[in-house]
Amino acid sequence: MTKSELIAALVAENPHLRQPDIELIVATIFDEITAALARGDRVELRGFGAFSAKQRDPRTGRNPRTGAAVPVAAKAVPYFKPGKELRERVNGEASAATGPTAS
Amino acid sequence: MNTLTRANLAEAIYTQVGLSRNESSALLESVLHRVSEALAGGEAVKIAAFGTFLVRQKGQRIGRNPKTGVEVPILPRKVLTFRPSQVMKARINGASPPLDDDAA
């Protein structure tokens, strides 16, 4: 599924909304997540997952062709940790969304 | 470090799009639901300028209980991975916490 397919599905599901509004909604969601990570914040969506940015230390890399050492600067890498419910659903386990209350 | 939740994202939709607060959070839920459904069906979800959610099939391997040392088989399973887009990586590093100005 691509972003445009996601938008098309939402447009069909919400006939009372204009397509440009749906597009703005989808863009806002993903933009806010990216902006939060850029600020160093994390985003936690229960049942779905959590986005965070992991800091990587500077290191010395190597040009694989010449073998020359090249300094690699410190950087932040976006990371997504799937939530329990989504992880189980992807793995084909029966989701107990409204099931027994065992914890 | 702050943690954003559904409430923050719904608030952003409310201010950006001008829907009611209720409808803003309902739409956020729809988006997450659609993405989850596709992934549960094994389909990859590709959001341009954001990243790709991929379902990967892992084979069986032998694991070990770290406490007891007992070998246990880890069954084949499907795992969800996220590959951030170049655009997202650049944005996160563009305005990331200030680095030292001193030359190393």
N, CA and C atoms of all chains as a GROMACS GRO file, in nm:
protein
  621
    1MET      N    1   0.084  -0.119   0.000
    1MET     CA    2   0.000   0.000   0.000
    1MET      C    3   0.089   0.125   0.000
    2THR      N    4   0.055   0.221  -0.082
    2THR     CA    5   0.130   0.345  -0.087
    2THR      C    6   0.048   0.456  -0.021
    3LYS      N    7   0.111   0.572  -0.008
    3LYS     CA    8   0.040   0.684   0.054
    3LYS      C    9  -0.085   0.720  -0.027
    4SER      N   10  -0.073   0.716  -0.161
    4SER     CA   11  -0.190   0.755  -0.241
    4SER      C   12  -0.302   0.651  -0.229
    5GLU      N   13  -0.265   0.523  -0.214
    5GLU     CA   14  -0.369   0.421  -0.193
    5GLU      C   15  -0.436   0.438  -0.058
    6LEU      N   16  -0.356   0.475   0.041
    6LEU     CA   17  -0.410   0.501   0.174
    6LEU      C   18  -0.510   0.617   0.167
    7ILE      N   19  -0.470   0.722   0.095
    7ILE     CA   20  -0.557   0.839   0.082
    7ILE      C   21  -0.687   0.802   0.010
    8ALA      N   22  -0.674   0.722  -0.098
    8ALA     CA   23  -0.793   0.681  -0.173
    8ALA      C   24  -0.890   0.603  -0.085
    9ALA      N   25  -0.837   0.515  -0.001
    9ALA     CA   26  -0.922   0.435   0.088
    9ALA      C   27  -0.994   0.525   0.187
   10LEU      N   28  -0.923   0.625   0.239
   10LEU     CA   29  -0.983   0.715   0.338
   10LEU      C   30  -1.087   0.806   0.273
   11VAL      N   31  -1.062   0.845   0.149
   11VAL     CA   32  -1.159   0.927   0.077
   11VAL      C   33  -1.290   0.849   0.058
   12ALA      N   34  -1.276   0.721   0.021
   12ALA     CA   35  -1.395   0.638   0.000
   12ALA      C   36  -1.470   0.617   0.131
   13GLU      N   37  -1.396   0.611   0.242
   13GLU     CA   38  -1.456   0.582   0.372
   13GLU      C   39  -1.521   0.707   0.432
   14ASN      N   40  -1.477   0.826   0.386
   14ASN     CA   41  -1.526   0.952   0.444
   14ASN      C   42  -1.581   1.044   0.336
   15PRO      N   43  -1.697   1.010   0.281
   15PRO     CA   44  -1.751   1.088   0.169
   15PRO      C   45  -1.783   1.233   0.206
   16HIS      N   46  -1.794   1.262   0.334
   16HIS     CA   47  -1.827   1.398   0.375
   16HIS      C   48  -1.704   1.489   0.377
   17LEU      N   49  -1.584   1.432   0.356
   17LEU     CA   50  -1.463   1.513   0.356
   17LEU      C   51  -1.408   1.528   0.215
   18ARG      N   52  -1.344   1.644   0.190
   18ARG     CA   53  -1.285   1.667   0.059
   18ARG      C   54  -1.149   1.599   0.052
   19GLN      N   55  -1.115   1.554  -0.070
   19GLN     CA   56  -0.987   1.484  -0.085
   19GLN      C   57  -0.867   1.567  -0.037
   20PRO      N   58  -0.862   1.700  -0.068
   20PRO     CA   59  -0.747   1.778  -0.020
   20PRO      C   60  -0.735   1.776   0.132
   21ASP      N   61  -0.850   1.771   0.200
   21ASP     CA   62  -0.845   1.764   0.346
   21ASP      C   63  -0.786   1.632   0.393
   22ILE      N   64  -0.828   1.522   0.328
   22ILE     CA   65  -0.774   1.391   0.363
   22ILE      C   66  -0.622   1.390   0.339
   23GLU      N   67  -0.582   1.448   0.226
   23GLU     CA   68  -0.438   1.453   0.196
   23GLU      C   69  -0.363   1.529   0.303
   24LEU      N   70  -0.424   1.640   0.348
   24LEU     CA   71  -0.359   1.720   0.452
   24LEU      C   72  -0.353   1.644   0.585
   25ILE      N   73  -0.457   1.569   0.614
   25ILE     CA   74  -0.459   1.490   0.738
   25ILE      C   75  -0.345   1.389   0.738
   26VAL      N   76  -0.334   1.315   0.628
   26VAL     CA   77  -0.229   1.212   0.619
   26VAL      C   78  -0.091   1.277   0.626
   27ALA      N   79  -0.073   1.387   0.553
   27ALA     CA   80   0.057   1.455   0.555
   27ALA      C   81   0.089   1.507   0.695
   28THR      N   82  -0.013   1.561   0.764
   28THR     CA   83   0.007   1.615   0.898
   28THR      C   84   0.056   1.507   0.994
   29ILE      N   85  -0.007   1.390   0.988
   29ILE     CA   86   0.031   1.282   1.079
   29ILE      C   87   0.178   1.244   1.061
   30PHE      N   88   0.217   1.217   0.936
   30PHE     CA   89   0.354   1.171   0.916
   30PHE      C   90   0.455   1.284   0.936
   31ASP      N   91   0.413   1.407   0.904
   31ASP     CA   92   0.499   1.524   0.927
   31ASP      C   93   0.524   1.546   1.076
   32GLU      N   94   0.418   1.533   1.155
   32GLU     CA   95   0.432   1.555   1.299
   32GLU      C   96   0.527   1.453   1.360
   33ILE      N   97   0.518   1.328   1.312
   33ILE     CA   98   0.606   1.223   1.365
   33ILE      C   99   0.751   1.258   1.332
   34THR      N  100   0.776   1.295   1.206
   34THR     CA  101   0.912   1.330   1.165
   34THR      C  102   0.963   1.451   1.243
   35ALA      N  103   0.876   1.553   1.258
   35ALA     CA  104   0.916   1.675   1.329
   35ALA      C  105   0.950   1.642   1.474
   36ALA      N  106   0.874   1.554   1.536
   36ALA     CA  107   0.901   1.514   1.674
   36ALA      C  108   1.038   1.448   1.685
   37LEU      N  109   1.068   1.358   1.592
   37LEU     CA  110   1.196   1.289   1.595
   37LEU      C  111   1.310   1.389   1.573
   38ALA      N  112   1.287   1.488   1.484
   38ALA     CA  113   1.390   1.588   1.457
   38ALA      C  114   1.418   1.673   1.580
   39ARG      N  115   1.315   1.692   1.666
   39ARG     CA  116   1.334   1.766   1.791
   39ARG      C  117   1.399   1.681   1.898
   40GLY      N  118   1.411   1.551   1.872
   40GLY     CA  119   1.466   1.462   1.973
   40GLY      C  120   1.358   1.400   2.060
   41ASP      N  121   1.231   1.422   2.023
   41ASP     CA  122   1.120   1.361   2.098
   41ASP      C  123   1.090   1.222   2.043
   42ARG      N  124   1.010   1.148   2.116
   42ARG     CA  125   0.962   1.021   2.063
   42ARG      C  126   0.811   1.023   2.048
   43VAL      N  127   0.758   0.932   1.971
   43VAL     CA  128   0.614   0.926   1.946
   43VAL      C  129   0.567   0.786   1.979
   44GLU      N  130   0.471   0.778   2.071
   44GLU     CA  131   0.425   0.647   2.114
   44GLU      C  132   0.277   0.632   2.083
   45LEU      N  133   0.245   0.535   1.998
   45LEU     CA  134   0.106   0.510   1.961
   45LEU      C  135   0.070   0.368   2.006
   46ARG      N  136   0.003   0.361   2.120
   46ARG     CA  137  -0.029   0.231   2.181
   46ARG      C  138  -0.100   0.139   2.083
   47GLY      N  139  -0.056   0.015   2.078
   47GLY     CA  140  -0.119  -0.083   1.989
   47GLY      C  141  -0.058  -0.080   1.851
   48PHE      N  142   0.005   0.032   1.816
   48PHE     CA  143   0.067   0.044   1.684
   48PHE      C  144   0.218   0.032   1.696
   49GLY      N  145   0.278   0.125   1.768
   49GLY     CA  146   0.422   0.119   1.787
   49GLY      C  147   0.477   0.252   1.831
   50ALA      N  148   0.609   0.258   1.846
   50ALA     CA  149   0.673   0.380   1.893
   50ALA      C  150   0.787   0.417   1.799
   51PHE      N  151   0.793   0.546   1.766
   51PHE     CA  152   0.902   0.598   1.685
   51PHE      C  153   0.999   0.672   1.775
   52SER      N  154   1.128   0.650   1.753
   52SER     CA  155   1.229   0.725   1.826
   52SER      C  156   1.350   0.744   1.735
   53ALA      N  157   1.441   0.830   1.778
   53ALA     CA  158   1.564   0.849   1.701
   53ALA      C  159   1.680   0.802   1.788
   54LYS      N  160   1.758   0.711   1.736
   54LYS     CA  161   1.872   0.660   1.812
   54LYS      C  162   1.998   0.734   1.771
   55GLN      N  163   2.076   0.773   1.871
   55GLN     CA  164   2.201   0.844   1.843
   55GLN      C  165   2.312   0.745   1.812
   56ARG      N  166   2.384   0.770   1.704
   56ARG     CA  167   2.499   0.687   1.671
   56ARG      C  168   2.626   0.769   1.691
   57ASP      N  169   2.724   0.712   1.759
   57ASP     CA  170   2.850   0.782   1.782
   57ASP      C  171   2.928   0.797   1.651
   58PRO      N  172   3.020   0.896   1.649
   58PRO     CA  173   3.108   0.904   1.532
   58PRO      C  174   3.198   0.781   1.528
   59ARG      N  175   3.236   0.740   1.410
   59ARG     CA  176   3.322   0.622   1.397
   59ARG      C  177   3.409   0.640   1.275
   60THR      N  178   3.507   0.554   1.264
   60THR     CA  179   3.593   0.556   1.148
   60THR      C  180   3.549   0.448   1.051
   61GLY      N  181   3.500   0.491   0.936
   61GLY     CA  182   3.461   0.394   0.834
   61GLY      C  183   3.574   0.375   0.736
   62ARG      N  184   3.548   0.293   0.637
   62ARG     CA  185   3.650   0.269   0.536
   62ARG      C  186   3.588   0.272   0.398
   63ASN      N  187   3.656   0.334   0.307
   63ASN     CA  188   3.614   0.325   0.167
   63ASN      C  189   3.640   0.182   0.122
   64PRO      N  190   3.534   0.109   0.089
   64PRO     CA  191   3.553  -0.034   0.059
   64PRO      C  192   3.640  -0.055  -0.064
   65ARG      N  193   3.644   0.043  -0.152
   65ARG     CA  194   3.723   0.023  -0.275
   65ARG      C  195   3.871   0.048  -0.251
   66THR      N  196   3.901   0.158  -0.181
   66THR     CA  197   4.042   0.194  -0.165
   66THR      C  198   4.098   0.152  -0.030
   67GLY      N  199   4.010   0.120   0.066
   67GLY     CA  200   4.057   0.082   0.198
   67GLY      C  201   4.097   0.202   0.283
   68ALA      N  202   4.080   0.324   0.229
   68ALA     CA  203   4.118   0.443   0.304
   68ALA      C  204   4.021   0.466   0.420
   69ALA      N  205   4.075   0.505   0.535
   69ALA     CA  206   3.990   0.535   0.651
   69ALA      C  207   3.919   0.667   0.629
   70VAL      N  208   3.788   0.670   0.656
   70VAL     CA  209   3.709   0.792   0.641
   70VAL      C  210   3.634   0.815   0.770
   71PRO      N  211   3.641   0.936   0.825
   71PRO     CA  212   3.564   0.961   0.947
   71PRO      C  213   3.414   0.968   0.915
   72VAL      N  214   3.332   0.902   0.996
   72VAL     CA  215   3.187   0.910   0.981
   72VAL      C  216   3.135   0.986   1.102
   73ALA      N  217   3.064   1.095   1.078
   73ALA     CA  218   3.018   1.182   1.186
   73ALA      C  219   2.908   1.113   1.267
   74ALA      N  220   2.887   1.163   1.387
   74ALA     CA  221   2.775   1.115   1.470
   74ALA      C  222   2.646   1.148   1.398
   75LYS      N  223   2.547   1.062   1.413
   75LYS     CA  224   2.419   1.092   1.349
   75LYS      C  225   2.305   1.026   1.426
   76ALA      N  226   2.185   1.068   1.394
   76ALA     CA  227   2.067   1.008   1.454
   76ALA      C  228   1.998   0.922   1.350
   77VAL      N  229   1.951   0.806   1.392
   77VAL     CA  230   1.885   0.713   1.300
   77VAL      C  231   1.743   0.688   1.349
   78PRO      N  232   1.642   0.711   1.263
   78PRO     CA  233   1.504   0.686   1.305
   78PRO      C  234   1.483   0.536   1.331
   79TYR      N  235   1.403   0.508   1.433
   79TYR     CA  236   1.379   0.369   1.470
   79TYR      C  237   1.231   0.352   1.503
   80PHE      N  238   1.174   0.241   1.458
   80PHE     CA  239   1.034   0.211   1.489
   80PHE      C  240   1.025   0.078   1.562
   81LYS      N  241   0.963   0.079   1.677
   81LYS     CA  242   0.942  -0.046   1.750
   81LYS      C  243   0.793  -0.077   1.746
   82PRO      N  244   0.756  -0.184   1.676
   82PRO     CA  245   0.613  -0.217   1.665
   82PRO      C  246   0.554  -0.247   1.802
   83GLY      N  247   0.431  -0.207   1.822
   83GLY     CA  248   0.362  -0.236   1.947
   83GLY      C  249   0.320  -0.382   1.952
   84LYS      N  250   0.285  -0.428   2.073
   84LYS     CA  251   0.254  -0.568   2.094
   84LYS      C  252   0.141  -0.616   2.004
   85GLU      N  253   0.034  -0.538   2.001
   85GLU     CA  254  -0.084  -0.581   1.926
   85GLU      C  255  -0.052  -0.596   1.777
   86LEU      N  256   0.017  -0.496   1.722
   86LEU     CA  257   0.050  -0.500   1.578
   86LEU      C  258   0.150  -0.613   1.549
   87ARG      N  259   0.246  -0.630   1.640
   87ARG     CA  260   0.347  -0.735   1.623
   87ARG      C  261   0.279  -0.871   1.615
   88GLU      N  262   0.182  -0.893   1.703
   88GLU     CA  263   0.113  -1.022   1.706
   88GLU      C  264   0.026  -1.040   1.582
   89ARG      N  265  -0.037  -0.933   1.539
   89ARG     CA  266  -0.123  -0.945   1.422
   89ARG      C  267  -0.042  -0.974   1.296
   90VAL      N  268   0.072  -0.909   1.284
   90VAL     CA  269   0.158  -0.933   1.167
   90VAL      C  270   0.204  -1.078   1.165
   91ASN      N  271   0.227  -1.132   1.284
   91ASN     CA  272   0.276  -1.269   1.295
   91ASN      C  273   0.162  -1.370   1.286
   92GLY      N  274   0.039  -1.324   1.262
   92GLY     CA  275  -0.073  -1.415   1.243
   92GLY      C  276  -0.130  -1.472   1.371
   93GLU      N  277  -0.092  -1.413   1.486
   93GLU     CA  278  -0.151  -1.460   1.611
   93GLU      C  279  -0.287  -1.392   1.627
   94ALA      N  280  -0.381  -1.466   1.682
   94ALA     CA  281  -0.515  -1.411   1.702
   94ALA      C  282  -0.504  -1.290   1.793
   95SER      N  283  -0.555  -1.176   1.747
   95SER     CA  284  -0.550  -1.056   1.828
   95SER      C  285  -0.663  -1.058   1.930
   96ALA      N  286  -0.628  -1.040   2.056
   96ALA     CA  287  -0.729  -1.043   2.162
   96ALA      C  288  -0.769  -0.903   2.200
   97ALA      N  289  -0.809  -0.824   2.098
   97ALA     CA  290  -0.842  -0.685   2.121
   97ALA      C  291  -0.956  -0.670   2.222
   98THR      N  292  -1.057  -0.757   2.210
   98THR     CA  293  -1.168  -0.751   2.304
   98THR      C  294  -1.178  -0.884   2.380
   99GLY      N  295  -1.070  -0.956   2.381
   99GLY     CA  296  -1.070  -1.090   2.439
   99GLY      C  297  -1.052  -1.090   2.589
  100PRO      N  298  -1.001  -1.202   2.641
  100PRO     CA  299  -0.986  -1.218   2.785
  100PRO      C  300  -0.895  -1.111   2.844
  101THR      N  301  -0.922  -1.074   2.966
  101THR     CA  302  -0.846  -0.968   3.029
  101THR      C  303  -0.735  -1.026   3.115
  102ALA      N  304  -0.645  -1.097   3.052
  102ALA     CA  305  -0.530  -1.150   3.124
  102ALA      C  306  -0.411  -1.060   3.096
  103SER      N  307  -0.336  -1.026   3.199
  103SER     CA  308  -0.217  -0.946   3.172
  103SER      C  309  -0.104  -0.980   3.260
  104MET      N  310   1.339   1.488   2.705
  104MET     CA  311   1.275   1.431   2.585
  104MET      C  312   1.126   1.414   2.609
  105ASN      N  313   1.047   1.469   2.519
  105ASN     CA  314   0.903   1.455   2.532
  105ASN      C  315   0.855   1.334   2.453
  106THR      N  316   0.740   1.283   2.493
  106THR     CA  317   0.678   1.175   2.418
  106THR      C  318   0.544   1.223   2.364
  107LEU      N  319   0.529   1.216   2.232
  107LEU     CA  320   0.401   1.250   2.172
  107LEU      C  321   0.312   1.127   2.169
  108THR      N  322   0.182   1.150   2.184
  108THR     CA  323   0.087   1.041   2.179
  108THR      C  324  -0.021   1.073   2.075
  109ARG      N  325  -0.119   0.984   2.069
  109ARG     CA  326  -0.233   1.007   1.981
  109ARG      C  327  -0.293   1.146   2.001
  110ALA      N  328  -0.301   1.189   2.127
  110ALA     CA  329  -0.364   1.318   2.156
  110ALA      C  330  -0.292   1.432   2.084
  111ASN      N  331  -0.158   1.427   2.081
  111ASN     CA  332  -0.082   1.533   2.014
  111ASN      C  333  -0.104   1.532   1.864
  112LEU      N  334  -0.109   1.412   1.806
  112LEU     CA  335  -0.129   1.402   1.661
  112LEU      C  336  -0.271   1.447   1.625
  113ALA      N  337  -0.368   1.409   1.707
  113ALA     CA  338  -0.507   1.451   1.680
  113ALA      C  339  -0.518   1.603   1.692
  114GLU      N  340  -0.447   1.660   1.788
  114GLU     CA  341  -0.448   1.806   1.806
  114GLU      C  342  -0.388   1.875   1.683
  115ALA      N  343  -0.283   1.816   1.628
  115ALA     CA  344  -0.220   1.873   1.507
  115ALA      C  345  -0.318   1.871   1.390
  116ILE      N  346  -0.395   1.763   1.377
  116ILE     CA  347  -0.496   1.756   1.270
  116ILE      C  348  -0.602   1.863   1.294
  117TYR      N  349  -0.642   1.875   1.420
  117TYR     CA  350  -0.744   1.974   1.458
  117TYR      C  351  -0.701   2.114   1.417
  118THR      N  352  -0.576   2.151   1.445
  118THR     CA  353  -0.531   2.286   1.413
  118THR      C  354  -0.499   2.304   1.265
  119GLN      N  355  -0.444   2.199   1.202
  119GLN     CA  356  -0.404   2.210   1.061
  119GLN      C  357  -0.523   2.205   0.966
  120VAL      N  358  -0.618   2.116   0.995
  120VAL     CA  359  -0.724   2.089   0.899
  120VAL      C  360  -0.855   2.154   0.939
  121GLY      N  361  -0.872   2.178   1.070
  121GLY     CA  362  -0.993   2.244   1.115
  121GLY      C  363  -1.112   2.152   1.132
  122LEU      N  364  -1.086   2.021   1.141
  122LEU     CA  365  -1.197   1.930   1.176
  122LEU      C  366  -1.222   1.941   1.326
  123SER      N  367  -1.334   1.887   1.371
  123SER     CA  368  -1.358   1.886   1.515
  123SER      C  369  -1.255   1.796   1.582
  124ARG      N  370  -1.238   1.814   1.714
  124ARG     CA  371  -1.141   1.730   1.784
  124ARG      C  372  -1.179   1.582   1.773
  125ASN      N  373  -1.310   1.554   1.786
  125ASN     CA  374  -1.356   1.416   1.776
  125ASN      C  375  -1.322   1.355   1.642
  126GLU      N  376  -1.353   1.431   1.538
  126GLU     CA  377  -1.331   1.378   1.404
  126GLU      C  378  -1.181   1.367   1.375
  127SER      N  379  -1.103   1.460   1.429
  127SER     CA  380  -0.958   1.453   1.411
  127SER      C  381  -0.903   1.322   1.467
  128SER      N  382  -0.946   1.286   1.588
  128SER     CA  383  -0.892   1.163   1.644
  128SER      C  384  -0.949   1.041   1.573
  129ALA      N  385  -1.072   1.051   1.522
  129ALA     CA  386  -1.129   0.938   1.447
  129ALA      C  387  -1.050   0.914   1.319
  130LEU      N  388  -1.011   1.023   1.252
  130LEU     CA  389  -0.935   1.009   1.127
  130LEU      C  390  -0.795   0.953   1.154
  131LEU      N  391  -0.733   0.998   1.262
  131LEU     CA  392  -0.602   0.943   1.300
  131LEU      C  393  -0.615   0.793   1.320
  132GLU      N  394  -0.721   0.753   1.389
  132GLU     CA  395  -0.745   0.611   1.415
  132GLU      C  396  -0.764   0.535   1.284
  133SER      N  397  -0.836   0.595   1.189
  133SER     CA  398  -0.857   0.531   1.058
  133SER      C  399  -0.725   0.508   0.987
  134VAL      N  400  -0.638   0.608   0.993
  134VAL     CA  401  -0.508   0.595   0.926
  134VAL      C  402  -0.429   0.480   0.987
  135LEU      N  403  -0.420   0.478   1.121
  135LEU     CA  404  -0.344   0.372   1.187
  135LEU      C  405  -0.407   0.235   1.159
  136HIS      N  406  -0.540   0.232   1.155
  136HIS     CA  407  -0.611   0.107   1.129
  136HIS      C  408  -0.581   0.055   0.988
  137ARG      N  409  -0.588   0.145   0.890
  137ARG     CA  410  -0.560   0.104   0.751
  137ARG      C  411  -0.419   0.050   0.736
  138VAL      N  412  -0.324   0.120   0.796
  138VAL     CA  413  -0.184   0.076   0.787
  138VAL      C  414  -0.169  -0.060   0.855
  139SER      N  415  -0.229  -0.075   0.973
  139SER     CA  416  -0.220  -0.202   1.047
  139SER      C  417  -0.281  -0.317   0.968
  140GLU      N  418  -0.396  -0.290   0.908
  140GLU     CA  419  -0.465  -0.395   0.830
  140GLU      C  420  -0.376  -0.445   0.716
  141ALA      N  421  -0.316  -0.351   0.644
  141ALA     CA  422  -0.231  -0.389   0.532
  141ALA      C  423  -0.114  -0.474   0.581
  142LEU      N  424  -0.053  -0.431   0.692
  142LEU     CA  425   0.062  -0.504   0.745
  142LEU      C  426   0.021  -0.641   0.797
  143ALA      N  427  -0.095  -0.650   0.862
  143ALA     CA  428  -0.143  -0.778   0.912
  143ALA      C  429  -0.167  -0.874   0.796
  144GLY      N  430  -0.203  -0.819   0.679
  144GLY     CA  431  -0.221  -0.902   0.561
  144GLY      C  432  -0.090  -0.930   0.488
  145GLY      N  433   0.021  -0.889   0.547
  145GLY     CA  434   0.151  -0.920   0.490
  145GLY      C  435   0.196  -0.820   0.384
  146GLU      N  436   0.117  -0.713   0.367
  146GLU     CA  437   0.148  -0.616   0.263
  146GLU      C  438   0.241  -0.507   0.317
  147ALA      N  439   0.337  -0.463   0.236
  147ALA     CA  440   0.424  -0.353   0.275
  147ALA      C  441   0.348  -0.222   0.263
  148VAL      N  442   0.381  -0.126   0.347
  148VAL     CA  443   0.318   0.006   0.339
  148VAL      C  444   0.426   0.110   0.316
  149LYS      N  445   0.413   0.179   0.202
  149LYS     CA  446   0.517   0.274   0.163
  149LYS      C  447   0.462   0.416   0.165
  150ILE      N  448   0.515   0.495   0.255
  150ILE     CA  449   0.473   0.634   0.268
  150ILE      C  450   0.587   0.722   0.216
  151ALA      N  451   0.565   0.786   0.103
  151ALA     CA  452   0.671   0.868   0.042
  151ALA      C  453   0.715   0.976   0.138
  152ALA      N  454   0.844   1.005   0.141
  152ALA     CA  455   0.906   1.108   0.225
  152ALA      C  456   0.904   1.071   0.373
  153PHE      N  457   0.850   0.952   0.406
  153PHE     CA  458   0.848   0.909   0.545
  153PHE      C  459   0.928   0.779   0.560
  154GLY      N  460   0.876   0.672   0.501
  154GLY     CA  461   0.948   0.546   0.508
  154GLY      C  462   0.859   0.430   0.466
  155THR      N  463   0.913   0.311   0.476
  155THR     CA  464   0.841   0.191   0.436
  155THR      C  465   0.832   0.094   0.553
  156PHE      N  466   0.711   0.045   0.578
  156PHE     CA  467   0.691  -0.062   0.676
  156PHE      C  468   0.690  -0.193   0.600
  157LEU      N  469   0.776  -0.285   0.639
  157LEU     CA  470   0.792  -0.411   0.566
  157LEU      C  471   0.767  -0.528   0.658
  158VAL      N  472   0.699  -0.631   0.608
  158VAL     CA  473   0.683  -0.754   0.684
  158VAL      C  474   0.788  -0.852   0.635
  159ARG      N  475   0.872  -0.898   0.725
  159ARG     CA  476   0.978  -0.991   0.686
  159ARG      C  477   0.955  -1.127   0.750
  160GLN      N  478   0.977  -1.231   0.669
  160GLN     CA  479   0.963  -1.369   0.717
  160GLN      C  480   1.096  -1.416   0.772
  161LYS      N  481   1.096  -1.461   0.897
  161LYS     CA  482   1.220  -1.511   0.957
  161LYS      C  483   1.211  -1.662   0.968
  162GLY      N  484   1.321  -1.729   0.942
  162GLY     CA  485   1.325  -1.874   0.951
  162GLY      C  486   1.342  -1.922   1.094
  163GLN      N  487   1.328  -2.052   1.113
  163GLN     CA  488   1.348  -2.108   1.246
  163GLN      C  489   1.496  -2.106   1.282
  164ARG      N  490   1.527  -2.080   1.410
  164ARG     CA  491   1.665  -2.089   1.455
  164ARG      C  492   1.666  -2.135   1.600
  165ILE      N  493   1.782  -2.176   1.644
  165ILE     CA  494   1.793  -2.223   1.781
  165ILE      C  495   1.833  -2.108   1.871
  166GLY      N  496   1.750  -2.080   1.970
  166GLY     CA  497   1.782  -1.978   2.068
  166GLY      C  498   1.822  -2.045   2.198
  167ARG      N  499   1.849  -1.964   2.298
  167ARG     CA  500   1.894  -2.018   2.424
  167ARG      C  501   1.837  -1.931   2.535
  168ASN      N  502   1.783  -1.992   2.635
  168ASN     CA  503   1.738  -1.915   2.751
  168ASN      C  504   1.863  -1.861   2.820
  169PRO      N  505   1.879  -1.730   2.823
  169PRO     CA  506   2.005  -1.674   2.875
  169PRO      C  507   2.024  -1.705   3.024
  170LYS      N  508   1.916  -1.728   3.094
  170LYS     CA  509   1.928  -1.753   3.238
  170LYS      C  510   1.968  -1.898   3.267
  171THR      N  511   1.902  -1.992   3.197
  171THR     CA  512   1.925  -2.133   3.228
  171THR      C  513   2.019  -2.200   3.128
  172GLY      N  514   2.042  -2.136   3.013
  172GLY     CA  515   2.129  -2.198   2.913
  172GLY      C  516   2.060  -2.307   2.833
  173VAL      N  517   1.932  -2.328   2.856
  173VAL     CA  518   1.860  -2.433   2.784
  173VAL      C  519   1.832  -2.389   2.641
  174GLU      N  520   1.859  -2.477   2.546
  174GLU     CA  521   1.832  -2.446   2.407
  174GLU      C  522   1.684  -2.457   2.378
  175VAL      N  523   1.630  -2.356   2.312
  175VAL     CA  524   1.489  -2.361   2.273
  175VAL      C  525   1.477  -2.320   2.127
  176PRO      N  526   1.394  -2.391   2.051
  176PRO     CA  527   1.377  -2.351   1.911
  176PRO      C  528   1.297  -2.222   1.903
  177ILE      N  529   1.342  -2.129   1.820
  177ILE     CA  530   1.263  -2.010   1.791
  177ILE      C  531   1.193  -2.038   1.659
  178LEU      N  532   1.061  -2.043   1.664
  178LEU     CA  533   0.983  -2.084   1.547
  178LEU      C  534   0.990  -1.979   1.437
  179PRO      N  535   0.966  -2.022   1.312
  179PRO     CA  536   0.960  -1.924   1.203
  179PRO      C  537   0.852  -1.821   1.236
  180ARG      N  538   0.880  -1.698   1.205
  180ARG     CA  539   0.780  -1.595   1.238
  180ARG      C  540   0.793  -1.478   1.142
  181LYS      N  541   0.693  -1.392   1.147
  181LYS     CA  542   0.695  -1.271   1.065
  181LYS      C  543   0.721  -1.153   1.156
  182VAL      N  544   0.812  -1.067   1.115
  182VAL     CA  545   0.840  -0.949   1.194
  182VAL      C  546   0.821  -0.824   1.108
  183LEU      N  547   0.791  -0.717   1.177
  183LEU     CA  548   0.766  -0.589   1.111
  183LEU      C  549   0.891  -0.503   1.123
  184THR      N  550   0.938  -0.450   1.011
  184THR     CA  551   1.050  -0.358   1.018
  184THR      C  552   1.012  -0.227   0.951
  185PHE      N  553   1.081  -0.123   0.990
  185PHE     CA  554   1.057   0.009   0.931
  185PHE      C  555   1.187   0.058   0.870
  186ARG      N  556   1.180   0.096   0.743
  186ARG     CA  557   1.296   0.156   0.676
  186ARG      C  558   1.266   0.303   0.652
  187PRO      N  559   1.334   0.391   0.726
  187PRO     CA  560   1.309   0.534   0.708
  187PRO      C  561   1.356   0.580   0.570
  188SER      N  562   1.284   0.677   0.514
  188SER     CA  563   1.324   0.731   0.384
  188SER      C  564   1.445   0.823   0.401
  189GLN      N  565   1.512   0.850   0.291
  189GLN     CA  566   1.627   0.943   0.294
  189GLN      C  567   1.582   1.080   0.343
  190VAL      N  568   1.460   1.119   0.301
  190VAL     CA  569   1.408   1.250   0.340
  190VAL      C  570   1.396   1.259   0.492
  191MET      N  571   1.343   1.152   0.554
  191MET     CA  572   1.328   1.154   0.698
  191MET      C  573   1.464   1.156   0.767
  192LYS      N  574   1.557   1.073   0.719
  192LYS     CA  575   1.690   1.070   0.779
  192LYS      C  576   1.755   1.208   0.773
  193ALA      N  577   1.739   1.274   0.658
  193ALA     CA  578   1.799   1.407   0.643
  193ALA      C  579   1.736   1.506   0.739
  194ARG      N  580   1.602   1.500   0.752
  194ARG     CA  581   1.535   1.595   0.842
  194ARG      C  582   1.576   1.574   0.985
  195ILE      N  583   1.595   1.449   1.022
  195ILE     CA  584   1.630   1.420   1.161
  195ILE      C  585   1.772   1.464   1.193
  196ASN      N  586   1.859   1.461   1.094
  196ASN     CA  587   1.996   1.503   1.118
  196ASN      C  588   2.017   1.652   1.091
  197GLY      N  589   1.929   1.709   1.009
  197GLY     CA  590   1.942   1.851   0.976
  197GLY      C  591   1.927   1.939   1.098
  198ALA      N  592   1.828   1.914   1.180
  198ALA     CA  593   1.802   1.997   1.296
  198ALA      C  594   1.824   1.919   1.424
  199SER      N  595   1.920   1.827   1.420
  199SER     CA  596   1.943   1.744   1.538
  199SER      C  597   2.020   1.824   1.644
  200PRO      N  598   2.029   1.771   1.766
  200PRO     CA  599   2.097   1.841   1.875
  200PRO      C  600   2.234   1.892   1.829
  201PRO      N  601   2.271   2.014   1.874
  201PRO     CA  602   2.395   2.075   1.827
  201PRO      C  603   2.518   1.986   1.852
  202LEU      N  604   2.601   1.976   1.752
  202LEU     CA  605   2.725   1.900   1.767
  202LEU      C  606   2.836   1.996   1.807
  203ASP      N  607   2.941   1.944   1.862
  203ASP     CA  608   3.054   2.029   1.900
  203ASP      C  609   3.114   2.097   1.777
  204ASP      N  610   3.145   2.225   1.796
  204ASP     CA  611   3.206   2.298   1.685
  204ASP      C  612   3.355   2.269   1.675
  205ASP      N  613   3.412   2.228   1.786
  205ASP     CA  614   3.557   2.202   1.789
  205ASP      C  615   3.596   2.096   1.688
  206ALA      N  616   3.703   2.122   1.618
  206ALA     CA  617   3.754   2.019   1.526
  206ALA      C  618   3.810   1.904   1.607
  207ALA      N  619   3.781   1.784   1.562
  207ALA     CA  620   3.824   1.666   1.639
  207ALA      C  621   3.974   1.643   1.621
   0.00000   0.00000   0.00000
